[in-house]
Amino acid sequence: MDQPDPKDASGLILSVSEPMRSFLALACDDLRLSDELRDIASDLRSRKTVPYKLLRGIWTGSDPSTRPDLLGLFSGSEFVFTSPKPREKVFEALILQRI
């Protein structure tokens, strides 16, 4: 299974709910997970938001018999939207200079 890239925070971002924080705390000590995923879980549990890709990687790598179901994991969480970087208006500026 491909490991998620901890430096890649692109994509869907979620606010951390209490069930998520509890799951991440348990994942820190889950020997079924790789050292990298345990480190990522440890880092994410102290954040206010988490990338879905990283959370999904930890969830799918954890023991199916002990991990929470997805509905419970996402309970109380919300999508976090960031404002896009303003578009550069170089072309428009050139046109205005010519007028």
Protein Blocks (a to p, Z undefined) as FASTA:
>chain_A
ZZddfklmghjdddddfklmmmmmmmmmmmkbcfklmmmmmmmmmpmbdcfklmmmmmmm
pcfklmccfklmmgoiacdddddddddfkkmmmmmmmZZ
